[in-house]
Amino acid sequence: MSSRNALLWEIHSKNIFKGYIFGTMHVPIGVAFSDFGRLKEAIDQCDVFAPEILLHSDAQRRMGAHVHLPNDFKLSALLSDRKYDKYKAFLRKSFGLNLELFDKMLPLFLLNYMTQQALSTKADNPVNTMDFQLWSYAESVERELSSMESMDDHIQTLNQISLDYQLRSLGSALSNVSKFRSKTLQLLDLYQNQEIHKLYKLSKKSIGSIKDALLYSRNHKMAANFTQLSTTKSVFAAVGAAHLSGKNGLLHLLNKKGYRLSPVKLDLR
């Protein structure tokens, strides 16, 4: 494995330990790997645990208010009857999902459910996502809980993704389910091989015109937040693996700020 192929990176500044940054995949942890003992050890070494956003119940309730379509819209009204029935049949057959339960939800979140269902056969116990499981562990060992971006910033990013773009993305996924599954499994394979640059490139290609909002802008904010959080405390930062690589990736941005990052070996398979 190349030295640059790593999901976990140890961070120092002027020979002072500042923490770790870890690339997650927003799926149940058992999908990607079964033993995250090394991650627990890394969290134990740090003062603060910081995923992308806060994951406690109050924050999630606030987030829940922003997963629905605006202005009481419904997918059943936004789509033609023919297209809605077609999508409904595809979702039930290919993912075991009932479109009626997602009628008021933003297509972006429906796509996330589809991704998890596409991978669920690889998980022994597909419960909470990796992010939540790491958060729960950090909470159990009484680490300070923070986040790499504010909830306001995260919601603002979601609001930048047009409904038209989300509907087109949903249509593209459902018009070629085998391609959607194949790309999802390809991302998982790259993740398990810790090929973070290839994963970044594939993710960037898949989100196309919204890469500035979803990746680049957020990366710069998260790099600034890590600097602030780690001023006096060590931080375990957990962000989506696609945020790590590239010239606008967190590894490069933190390096430019004077941090020294060293890859840490993880056995994911």
N, C-alpha and C positions, 0 to 999 in steps of 0.2 A: 504493500500500500504506500502511495506517495506520501511524503511528509506533510503535503498540503491537504491531503484527504483526511480530514478529521472533523468531527462534530463538536468535540469538547476542546476548548483552548484555555490554558492558564495565562493569567494576565499579571504583569508586573509593571511598575513605574519607578525608575531609579532604584531598582533592586528591592522595592517594597511590594509585597504581595497585595494585589488589588482584587483578586477573585477569579471567576471563570465566566466564559460565555459558552453556552451550549445551544446547538441547533436542534430544535424539536421538529416533530411532524405532528400535525394536529389530528391525530388518530389515537385510539387506545394504545397504551404502551406495549401490550402484548403483540400488536400487529408488527411493530418494528423490531423489538427484541424482548426477551423474557426476563432478563436479570439487569436491574439498574443499580446494583450495589455500588459501582464506581461513582455513579452520579450522587448517591446518598452520601458517600464519603466527601465528595466535593462540596455538597451543600453544607455538610457538617463543618467544613473548614471556613465557611463564610458567615458574616454577620447578617447579611440581607439576602433574601430571595426575591428576584424581580422578573416575572414573566412579562409578556408584552403589555398586558393590561391586568388590573386587579381582578382577582377571581373569587373574592368573598361574596356572600349571598346578596348584600346590598348593591354591590357593583353589577352583579349579574342581573338583578331585577331592573336596574337602570338600563343595562344593555338590552334586556328583553323588550323594552319599550321601543327599540329601534330596529327590530328585525322584521317588522310588519310593513306592508305596502302603505304608502302615504294616502291620505284623503279617503280612507275606507275603501280603496281599490281592492279588487279581487282578481286573481289570475283568470277565473272563469269569465270575467267581464272583459279583461284585456285581450284575451285570445278568442279567436273564432270558435264556434261550437265544434267544428271539425277538428281543429288543431288541439283544442282542450281534450277532447275525447281520445285523440291519438296519443297525446302526452300521458294521459291517465293510464291508458293501456300499457304503454311502454314502461312507465314507472312501476306498475304493479308486476308486470312480467319479469322485468330485468333487475329490479331492486327491492321488490316486495314492499313498496311504499304506496300509500293511498294519497293521490294528489289532492283530494278534498280536504285532507288535514293540513295542507300547506297553502290553501287557497288565498289566505291573507298574508302570507309570508313573502319576503323579498326573494326573488329567484336565486340570489347569491347564496343564501342560507340553505335553500333546497339543494343546490349543487354540492354544498358541503356534506349534507346528509347522503347524497348519492355517492360521494367519494368514500365516506365511511362504510356504506353498504357494499361498495365494490371491493373493499379490503376486509370485510368482516369475517370471511371464511378463513382468513389467516390468523385470526385472534382466538385464543382459547376462551377468553372472557372479556368481550368488548364492552367495557363499562365506560368510565370517564376517560377523556383524552389524556395523553401524556402530560400536557400542561397541568391539568387538574390533579393528576396523581403526584406530580412533583410538588405542586403547591401544598397538597395535603401532607406530604412528608415534611416539608419545611415548616408547616404549621405545627406538626406533631413534635418537632424538636425545637420549637419555640424560637424560630428565626424571625427577624423583623421582616414583614411582608410589604413589598413596594411594587413598582411597575416601571417598565422601560418607556412607556408613553402614558399620557393622561387619558382618562376616559373621554374628555372633551375632544382631544386630538383624534382619538380612534373613531369616535362618532362622526366627526367632521370628515374624516377620510371616507367612511362608508357613504356619506351624503354626496361625495364627489363622483361616485360610480353611478352613472345614469341608469334609469330603469330600462331604457331601450337597450343599452349594452348588456344588462343582466338577462333580459328576455332573449336576446340573440345568442348569448352564451348557453342558456338553457336549451334553446332550440337546436343549437349545434351539437350539444352533448346527447340529446335524445334522438337526433336524426341519425347518429352513428354511435350506438351504444358500445359496440365492440372497440371502436377507436378510443372512446372515453375510458373504457376499462383498461385498454392496453397502455394508454398514457399514464393512468393512475398507477398501474403496476410497475411501469418504467420508473416513475418517481420513487416508488418504494424501493426498487432495486438499487437505484442510485443512492438513496438514503442509507440502506443497509451496507453498501460498499463505501459509504462516507465520501462519495465523490461530489463534494459540495459545489464545485464550479460547474460541472455538468448539470447538476440539479438546479442551480441558479439560472443557467442559460435556458433550460427547458421551461422553468417556471416563468421566466421573463417572456419567452416566446408565447406561452399560453395566455398570458394576460394582456399582451399587446399594448394597446393605446393607454391603458391605465397603469403601466409600470411606474410612471413617475409618482403617482399618488400612492399606490400600494407598496412600492418598494423604496425608491430613492428618497423621497421626502421623509418618509417614516424613519429610514436608516439614519439620516442626519440628526433627526430629533432624538432618536434612541442613543446615538453615540454621545450627544450632549448630555442626556440624562444619566448615562453611565458615569460620565466624568463627574457630574454633580453628586451622584449617590456614593461614589467611591472615594470622595475627598477624605473622609475620616473613617470609613468602614469598608470591609471587603464584601463584594457582591457576587452572587451567582445569578447571572442573567440567562434567561431561557427564552429564546426567540425562534420563530420559524426558520428552518435551515436555509431557506432561499434568501434570507437577509444577510448571510455571512459573507458570501463571495462577491467578486466583481469590484470595479473601481469605486463604486458607490456602496459597496458592502461594508458591514460593520467591522470586519477584520482590518480592512484597508483604512477605514476612517479612524479607528482607534489607534492604529499604527501611526497615522499622520499626527495624532494628538500626543505622540511620545510614548505610548504604551508598547511594551514588548510582549508579544503573544507567542506561546509555545503550544504545539499540538499535544494532546493527551490521548494515549491509545485507549480505545474502547473496543470490546469484542461484542458485536451486535448479533452475530449469527450463532 
